[in-house]
Amino acid sequence: MRAVLCKALGPPEALVVEEVPSPRPGPRQVLVSVRAAGVNFPDTLIVQGRYQLRPELPFSPGSEFAGVVREVGAEVRGVAPGDRVVAFAGWGGFAEEALAEAGNVFPLPPEVGFPAAAALAMAYGTSLHALQDRARLGHGETLLVLGAAGGVGLAAVELGKLLGARVVAAASSQAKLQACREQGAEEVVSYADDGWRDAVKRLTSGRGVDVVYDPVGGALAEPAVRLMAWEGRYLVVGFAGGDIPRIPLNLPLLKGCAIAGVYWGEFTRRDPAANREHLARLLGWLAQGRLRPRIGGTFPLEGAAAALQALLDRRVIGKLLLLPERPGA
């Protein structure tokens, strides 16, 4: 089979595509013939050695994928060859075949295609865990989403709306803001404009926002905390901006607000039953047409480096996918 390989830690341009032996599933693993694989910001970090997970070299990046089950381990029950599934793993998805633990493999409703499924698990799983479990987002509350045009950002916009919140989307360009409107944001602000904080204050009549969803960090973090309403919840989702911010702790004291970390990968390990409920709920909404993941572009396996670089350069609106099918197949 063909696979994208990271043979030395470094920039995405160092990735190569090679023929490698097909993996064999262990007793509790499932082997999936990959039809679509999601491209996520952590994939840019893992190939540089900057992520929490450090697989041995060489390895294939790619943490979520959808496809058809090819083979299952001896102890696997409830999943069989030929099943259409979506799965997630720490790495390995940027390949024609990929392994996942059986507990991280989910059946697809017949109405759900592979590209939409591959765009769902990580972005929407993270966002539902963040908004429902960590923020306890309530109907009628105001949600501010930073980096709102990215994969997790647009997922948070859609889910915030679905959960009954008033969604304010913040992004860096008019094209990105338009995408946020199309995904359901009621209000948009550009943080390329120095007056973006004042705009949010006007939109909330000076009260501030109940929940901030922040996958960006960096220079946006402290201004966003200053926009919190009394007893608001600030969600630390990631640091796509590059820098890990240092928040003055007098701010949460004065606002009576909470700063909550969101680590979806650890949540899936510690509470797999709750995660399965989340994924079933998300797949149900997807099948019903209540969620519409925005696919910002698709690439063959040979385009993996270009896809990851586009994420690093912040040129992506929505979610990028790799489609491993061989040219001419």
Rosetta blueprint (number, residue, H / E / L):
1 M L
2 R E
3 A E
4 V E
5 L E
6 C E
7 K L
8 A L
9 L L
10 G L
11 P L
12 P H
13 E H
14 A H
15 L L
16 V E
17 V E
18 E E
19 E E
20 V L
21 P L
22 S L
23 P L
24 R L
25 P L
26 G L
27 P L
28 R L
29 Q E
30 V E
31 L E
32 V E
33 S E
34 V E
35 R E
36 A E
37 A E
38 G E
39 V E
40 N L
41 F H
42 P H
43 D H
44 T H
45 L H
46 I H
47 V L
48 Q L
49 G L
50 R L
51 Y L
52 Q L
53 L L
54 R L
55 P L
56 E L
57 L L
58 P L
59 F E
60 S L
61 P L
62 G L
63 S L
64 E E
65 F E
66 A E
67 G E
68 V E
69 V E
70 R E
71 E E
72 V E
73 G L
74 A L
75 E L
76 V L
77 R L
78 G L
79 V L
80 A L
81 P L
82 G L
83 D L
84 R E
85 V E
86 V E
87 A E
88 F E
89 A L
90 G L
91 W L
92 G L
93 G L
94 F L
95 A E
96 E L
97 E E
98 A E
99 L E
100 A E
101 E E
102 A H
103 G H
104 N H
105 V E
106 F E
107 P E
108 L L
109 P L
110 P L
111 E L
112 V L
113 G L
114 F H
115 P H
116 A H
117 A H
118 A H
119 A L
120 L L
121 A H
122 M H
123 A H
124 Y H
125 G H
126 T H
127 S H
128 L H
129 H H
130 A H
131 L H
132 Q H
133 D H
134 R H
135 A L
136 R L
137 L L
138 G L
139 H L
140 G L
141 E L
142 T E
143 L E
144 L E
145 V E
146 L L
147 G L
148 A L
149 A L
150 G E
151 G H
152 V H
153 G H
154 L H
155 A H
156 A H
157 V H
158 E H
159 L H
160 G H
161 K H
162 L H
163 L L
164 G L
165 A L
166 R E
167 V E
168 V E
169 A E
170 A E
171 A E
172 S L
173 S L
174 Q H
175 A H
176 K H
177 L H
178 Q H
179 A H
180 C H
181 R H
182 E H
183 Q L
184 G L
185 A L
186 E L
187 E E
188 V E
189 V E
190 S E
191 Y L
192 A L
193 D L
194 D L
195 G L
196 W H
197 R H
198 D H
199 A H
200 V H
201 K H
202 R H
203 L H
204 T L
205 S L
206 G L
207 R L
208 G L
209 V E
210 D E
211 V E
212 V E
213 Y E
214 D E
215 P L
216 V L
217 G L
218 G H
219 A H
220 L H
221 A H
222 E H
223 P H
224 A H
225 V H
226 R H
227 L L
228 M E
229 A E
230 W E
231 E E
232 G E
233 R E
234 Y E
235 L E
236 V E
237 V L
238 G L
239 F L
240 A L
241 G L
242 G L
243 D L
244 I L
245 P L
246 R L
247 I L
248 P L
249 L L
250 N H
251 L H
252 P H
253 L H
254 L H
255 K H
256 G L
257 C L
258 A E
259 I E
260 A E
261 G E
262 V L
263 Y L
264 W H
265 G H
266 E H
267 F H
268 T H
269 R H
270 R H
271 D L
272 P H
273 A H
274 A H
275 N H
276 R H
277 E H
278 H H
279 L H
280 A H
281 R H
282 L H
283 L H
284 G H
285 W H
286 L H
287 A H
288 Q L
289 G L
290 R L
291 L L
292 R L
293 P L
294 R L
295 I E
296 G E
297 G E
298 T E
299 F E
300 P L
301 L H
302 E H
303 G H
304 A H
305 A H
306 A H
307 A H
308 L H
309 Q H
310 A H
311 L H
312 L H
313 D L
314 R L
315 R L
316 V L
317 I L
318 G E
319 K E
320 L E
321 L E
322 L E
323 L L
324 P L
325 E L
326 R L
327 P L
328 G L
329 A L
